Amino acid sequence: MRNNPLVSVIVPIYKTEKYLYRCIESIRNQSYSNLDIILVDDGSPDKCPELCDNFALSDSRIRVIHKENGGVFSARNAGLDIMIGNYVTFVNSNDFIYRDYIKSLVFLCLKYNTEIAACKVRYGRGSNFKHVSKSGKIYVYKKTDAFMSRKIKFGTAGKLYKTTLFVSERFPVGEQLNDDEAFTYKLIYKSNQIALTDKKLYYCYQIKTRNKEQYASADFVNAFDNRIRFFESREIDLLDLSWENYCLNLIHFYKNCKTDSARNEILSRYKKAYKKVMQNQITPISYKIMFSAFNLAPSKCAFAVNKLHKR
């Protein structure tokens, strides 16, 4: 079992009929075959439930959960409740993964004895992994160093977790922020060691949306308030880093806002976070210059800041 651990793959599914085949086939065709594939139909109103059942008939490694709609966090939790793997990874149903994705991350966990292994994520609207590098740098961090490196992103995409990290942890249902800022920092903090490869092995397929306000103020603020309170009683450097990350995410949301009222609310929140960041000793001067530029000219600087943040 040590050299061939079982990996649970949890796929929350809702209204992604158009992309589901590509996603599931990318999992079924992994070069690493010892998989426990859990498809969670989160009350999808299209043909996804039927497609899930058909996939299960064609592959004995696939199990299906049909549940009432509760959101992506609820769907992931349903998968966590029945997973049987030694490790677990999450794949969004509109995304897909490179053939060696799981094999590469299992290798990192076993070689470096880490609880989390991560790869870089490719963003776009393509259909394959053209020009994926066969080589890439590998970084191994202790948990605090992983945060301070700023190389480890807080989303679940592109990560493999030891399932013991979830013994007393579940995604926070009710906080509907469409990101994992509300949770995954706890998993990183619980781990002793984390490995990262530069290879981009996870494809985050970006679906175009029209006239959609991508800012949920109450949930967003609650998520970061919780994170700030979490580190307030633990490590001052990680508290300062949380304020820094808060600034970056406020800029991200500002760029996607469609209304003046939402932009004004973000700028109001930004002023407090900006003051905290400018007072700390851990934020690089280049970041402070960037944050100051946004503070002076938010509309002009938002695009450049977001481009830097995605590197």
Secondary structure per residue as TSV (DSSP state, phi and psi in degrees):
chain	resnum	aa	ss	phi	psi
A	1	M	-	360.0	-31.5
A	2	R	-	-59.2	-40.4
A	3	N	S	-93.6	-7.8
A	4	N	S	-143.5	59.5
A	5	P	-	-67.1	149.4
A	6	L	-	-75.3	133.2
A	7	V	E	-115.4	121.5
A	8	S	E	-85.2	135.2
A	9	V	E	-119.3	114.0
A	10	I	E	-103.6	124.4
A	11	V	E	-121.0	102.8
A	12	P	E	-75.2	134.8
A	13	I	E	-129.9	125.1
A	14	Y	S	-155.9	114.7
A	15	K	S	54.3	45.5
A	16	T	-	-125.8	34.2
A	17	E	H	-50.6	-39.1
A	18	K	H	-64.3	-29.9
A	19	Y	H	-110.7	-5.9
A	20	L	H	-65.6	-41.6
A	21	Y	H	-59.5	-47.7
A	22	R	H	-60.2	-42.3
A	23	C	H	-62.1	-53.0
A	24	I	H	-67.7	-38.1
A	25	E	H	-64.6	-34.3
A	26	S	H	-66.4	-26.5
A	27	I	H	-81.5	-47.3
A	28	R	H	-60.7	-32.4
A	29	N	T	-94.4	19.2
A	30	Q	-	-63.2	146.2
A	31	S	S	-68.2	-19.7
A	32	Y	-	-98.1	118.5
A	33	S	-	-103.3	-11.9
A	34	N	-	-80.5	78.8
A	35	L	E	-122.6	147.1
A	36	D	E	-117.3	97.0
A	37	I	E	-95.4	119.0
A	38	I	E	-115.1	111.3
A	39	L	E	-95.4	121.0
A	40	V	E	-109.1	101.6
A	41	D	E	-76.0	107.9
A	42	D	-	-90.5	53.6
A	43	G	S	66.9	35.1
A	44	S	-	-66.3	131.7
A	45	P	S	-85.7	-1.9
A	46	D	S	-97.1	-148.1
A	47	K	S	-89.7	6.3
A	48	C	H	-57.2	-43.5
A	49	P	H	-57.4	-42.9
A	50	E	H	-67.0	-40.6
A	51	L	H	-62.9	-39.9
A	52	C	H	-60.5	-46.2
A	53	D	H	-62.5	-38.0
A	54	N	H	-66.2	-39.6
A	55	F	H	-61.2	-41.4
A	56	A	H	-63.7	-34.1
A	57	L	H	-69.2	-27.3
A	58	S	H	-94.2	-8.9
A	59	D	-	-148.2	117.3
A	60	S	T	-68.0	-14.0
A	61	R	T	-79.9	-11.1
A	62	I	E	-95.5	131.4
A	63	R	E	-121.2	149.6
A	64	V	E	-123.6	136.3
A	65	I	E	-114.9	128.7
A	66	H	E	-108.2	123.3
A	67	K	-	-140.9	164.2
A	68	E	-	-67.4	151.1
A	69	N	-	-62.1	128.1
A	70	G	-	-141.4	2.7
A	71	G	-	97.2	165.7
A	72	V	H	-63.9	-36.6
A	73	F	H	-66.2	-41.5
A	74	S	H	-62.5	-40.5
A	75	A	H	-65.4	-42.8
A	76	R	H	-61.8	-41.8
A	77	N	H	-62.1	-38.1
A	78	A	H	-61.8	-38.3
A	79	G	H	-68.7	-40.5
A	80	L	H	-61.7	-33.5
A	81	D	H	-66.8	-23.0
A	82	I	H	-117.7	1.0
A	83	M	-	-64.0	149.8
A	84	I	-	-126.5	3.9
A	85	G	-	-77.1	163.5
A	86	N	S	-79.5	-25.6
A	87	Y	E	-132.3	161.1
A	88	V	E	-141.6	144.0
A	89	T	E	-135.2	155.6
A	90	F	E	-117.4	133.7
A	91	V	-	-127.5	121.9
A	92	N	-	-70.9	145.5
A	93	S	T	-74.0	-9.3
A	94	N	T	-97.0	-6.0
A	95	D	-	-96.2	177.1
A	96	F	E	-151.9	166.5
A	97	I	E	-127.2	151.0
A	98	Y	-	-67.5	152.1
A	99	R	T	-55.8	-34.2
A	100	D	T	-100.4	15.5
A	101	Y	H	-55.4	-57.7
A	102	I	H	-69.2	-41.8
A	103	K	H	-57.3	-42.9
A	104	S	H	-66.1	-42.0
A	105	L	H	-74.4	-36.4
A	106	V	H	-62.4	-42.6
A	107	F	H	-56.3	-45.0
A	108	L	H	-63.9	-43.6
A	109	C	H	-60.9	-43.9
A	110	L	H	-74.4	-41.6
A	111	K	H	-67.6	-40.5
A	112	Y	H	-105.8	6.3
A	113	N	T	52.8	54.3
A	114	T	-	-110.1	154.7
A	115	E	S	-86.2	-20.3
A	116	I	E	-134.7	135.6
A	117	A	E	-124.8	142.1
A	118	A	E	-137.3	153.8
A	119	C	E	-125.1	169.7
A	120	K	E	-74.6	159.1
A	121	V	E	-115.6	134.0
A	122	R	E	-95.2	132.5
A	123	Y	E	-111.2	140.0
A	124	G	E	164.5	-165.1
A	125	R	S	-127.5	28.4
A	126	G	-	-84.0	-177.4
A	127	S	S	-122.1	1.9
A	128	N	S	-156.8	174.8
A	129	F	-	-99.3	67.0
A	130	K	T	-68.0	139.6
A	131	H	T	63.4	32.6
A	132	V	-	-70.0	126.0
A	133	S	-	-70.1	138.7
A	134	K	S	-81.9	-10.8
A	135	S	-	-130.9	159.3
A	136	G	-	-176.1	154.7
A	137	K	-	-66.9	148.5
A	138	I	E	-117.8	131.6
A	139	Y	E	-117.9	137.3
A	140	V	E	-123.9	124.0
A	141	Y	E	-124.4	146.0
A	142	K	E	-72.2	160.7
A	143	K	H	-57.8	-45.8
A	144	T	H	-65.9	-39.7
A	145	D	H	-64.1	-31.7
A	146	A	H	-62.2	-44.0
A	147	F	H	-62.8	-49.8
A	148	M	H	-68.7	-22.0
A	149	S	H	-67.1	-26.4
A	150	R	S	64.1	11.6
A	151	K	-	-91.0	-22.7
A	152	I	S	-90.3	116.1
A	153	K	-	-83.7	159.3
A	154	F	S	-94.3	-1.9
A	155	G	S	-73.5	162.1
A	156	T	S	-78.8	-20.2
A	157	A	T	-59.9	132.8
A	158	G	T	78.4	26.3
A	159	K	E	-132.8	146.1
A	160	L	E	-117.7	129.5
A	161	Y	E	-117.4	142.7
A	162	K	E	-69.5	132.2
A	163	T	G	-66.4	-19.1
A	164	T	G	-63.1	-21.2
A	165	L	G	-64.8	-21.4
A	166	F	G	-99.7	7.5
A	167	V	T	-54.7	-43.2
A	168	S	T	-121.4	21.8
A	169	E	-	-127.0	140.5
A	170	R	-	-142.1	156.6
A	171	F	-	-63.6	143.1
A	172	P	-	-79.0	88.5
A	173	V	T	-63.0	132.6
A	174	G	T	113.5	-26.3
A	175	E	-	-95.1	102.5
A	176	Q	-	-91.2	16.5
A	177	L	-	-55.9	126.8
A	178	N	S	-81.9	57.2
A	179	D	S	-162.9	178.8
A	180	D	S	-110.0	17.2
A	181	E	T	-58.8	-25.9
A	182	A	T	-75.7	-5.0
A	183	F	T	-146.6	-48.3
A	184	T	H	-66.1	-20.4
A	185	Y	H	-61.1	-28.9
A	186	K	H	-67.7	-38.6
A	187	L	H	-66.4	-40.7
A	188	I	H	-64.0	-41.1
A	189	Y	H	-69.1	-29.7
A	190	K	H	-73.9	-23.0
A	191	S	-	-81.0	155.8
A	192	N	S	-90.0	-34.1
A	193	Q	E	-150.2	145.4
A	194	I	E	-134.3	137.3
A	195	A	E	-114.0	142.1
A	196	L	E	-133.0	134.7
A	197	T	E	-110.6	146.4
A	198	D	E	-71.8	-14.8
A	199	K	E	-63.8	138.5
A	200	K	E	-94.3	98.3
A	201	L	E	-110.9	-5.2
A	202	Y	E	-118.7	128.4
A	203	Y	E	-104.3	112.3
A	204	C	E	-90.1	102.8
A	205	Y	E	-82.2	117.5
A	206	Q	-	-90.8	109.9
A	207	I	-	-80.7	131.0
A	208	K	-	-69.6	136.3
A	209	T	-	-123.7	149.2
A	210	R	S	-117.3	134.9
A	211	N	S	52.1	38.7
A	212	K	-	-110.6	122.4
A	213	E	-	-79.1	109.5
A	214	Q	-	-93.1	50.9
A	215	Y	-	-147.2	113.6
A	216	A	-	-108.8	94.0
A	217	S	H	-56.9	-52.0
A	218	A	H	-61.7	-46.8
A	219	D	H	-66.5	-40.1
A	220	F	H	-62.8	-48.6
A	221	V	H	-64.5	-41.7
A	222	N	H	-60.3	-42.1
A	223	A	H	-61.1	-45.1
A	224	F	H	-77.7	-32.0
A	225	D	H	-60.2	-41.3
A	226	N	H	-64.0	-41.9
A	227	R	H	-65.7	-42.2
A	228	I	H	-63.7	-42.6
A	229	R	H	-64.5	-36.2
A	230	F	H	-59.1	-46.0
A	231	F	H	-87.4	-13.7
A	232	E	H	-58.6	-35.1
A	233	S	T	-101.4	13.0
A	234	R	T	-122.6	-71.9
A	235	E	-	-135.8	124.5
A	236	I	H	-63.7	-38.6
A	237	D	H	-64.3	-39.1
A	238	L	H	-74.4	-26.0
A	239	L	H	-66.4	-47.2
A	240	D	H	-61.4	-39.6
A	241	L	H	-65.1	-33.1
A	242	S	H	-65.9	-39.3
A	243	W	H	-64.8	-38.5
A	244	E	H	-61.3	-46.3
A	245	N	H	-66.3	-32.7
A	246	Y	H	-59.7	-46.2
A	247	C	H	-58.1	-48.0
A	248	L	H	-59.3	-41.6
A	249	N	H	-73.5	-32.8
A	250	L	H	-62.7	-38.9
A	251	I	H	-65.7	-40.6
A	252	H	H	-58.9	-46.4
A	253	F	H	-68.5	-35.2
A	254	Y	H	-59.1	-42.4
A	255	K	H	-61.5	-33.5
A	256	N	H	-92.8	-4.7
A	257	C	-	-70.1	145.6
A	258	K	-	-110.4	-10.4
A	259	T	S	-123.7	149.7
A	260	D	H	-64.7	-36.1
A	261	S	H	-63.1	-40.8
A	262	A	H	-67.8	-41.1
A	263	R	H	-62.4	-42.8
A	264	N	H	-64.0	-37.9
A	265	E	H	-64.6	-42.6
A	266	I	H	-62.6	-44.1
A	267	L	H	-62.3	-35.1
A	268	S	H	-64.2	-43.9
A	269	R	H	-66.1	-36.7
A	270	Y	H	-63.8	-36.2
A	271	K	H	-58.2	-42.9
A	272	K	H	-67.2	-47.2
A	273	A	H	-64.1	-38.5
A	274	Y	H	-60.1	-43.1
A	275	K	H	-62.9	-41.3
A	276	K	H	-62.3	-43.7
A	277	V	H	-67.5	-41.7
A	278	M	H	-67.1	-19.2
A	279	Q	H	-90.5	-15.5
A	280	N	-	-85.6	169.6
A	281	Q	S	-104.3	-2.8
A	282	I	S	-103.5	-17.5
A	283	T	S	-78.9	125.7
A	284	P	-	-59.6	151.8
A	285	I	H	-60.7	-33.1
A	286	S	H	-63.3	-38.2
A	287	Y	H	-67.4	-41.4
A	288	K	H	-64.0	-37.8
A	289	I	H	-63.4	-43.3
A	290	M	H	-61.9	-46.4
A	291	F	H	-64.4	-36.9
A	292	S	H	-67.2	-38.9
A	293	A	H	-62.7	-42.6
A	294	F	H	-65.5	-37.5
A	295	N	H	-61.0	-34.3
A	296	L	H	-85.2	-36.9
A	297	A	-	-142.7	74.8
A	298	P	H	-58.7	-44.5
A	299	S	H	-64.8	-37.8
A	300	K	H	-75.1	-30.8
A	301	C	H	-94.8	-16.8
A	302	A	H	-57.9	-43.7
A	303	F	H	-63.8	-45.7
A	304	A	H	-64.0	-40.7
A	305	V	H	-64.8	-42.4
A	306	N	H	-64.2	-36.9
A	307	K	H	-64.1	-41.0
A	308	L	H	-66.9	-39.5
A	309	H	H	-64.9	-28.5
A	310	K	T	-83.0	-6.9
A	311	R	-	-66.0	360.0
